[in-house]
Amino acid sequence: MTTPTTKFKITPIKKNIPFDFVFDHLMPLDVSVKPTFGMWAIYAGEKILLILRQRQERPDENGVWVATTREHHKSLKSDLPSLRSIFAYHGSEKDTEWQLLPVDADDFEASVGKVCELIKNGDERIGKIPNARQSKSGK
């Protein structure tokens, strides 16, 4: 639904979205929020930008996940010192392309604000268009 005072289209939800201050930092971008695996994904068009996660299981993965690619990890970490790789989510020692701004970092809110500024400035290191999943009948 779109409100007259903002450009946010937020999917109707039953639960509160964690870290909702992110939306203040992203204004005036036209973003949408979609529930995904008990978390909240933020999209601009087809591009996924961030995931907001605050769950009881695996609390070390709580915070703001940043959609990026491995080639950008080093440069993003120089801009966002508390940014770290997500390992445990996939049960392996190999890092994923997703990066995490952990909720327990001393600079959590400041780092979230900075990543939102990067997004608003069109930083190409952040955001991905998810691969389309094939249906079982399409395999």
Buried (B, 14 or more C-beta within 10 A) or exposed (E): EEEEEBEBEBEEEEEEBBBEEBBEBBBEBBBBBBEEEEBBBBBBEEBBBBBBBBEEEEEBBBBBBBBBBEEBBEEBBEEBEBBBBBBEBEEEEEBBBBBBBBBEBEEBBEBBBBBBEBBBEEBEBBBBEEEEEEEEEEE
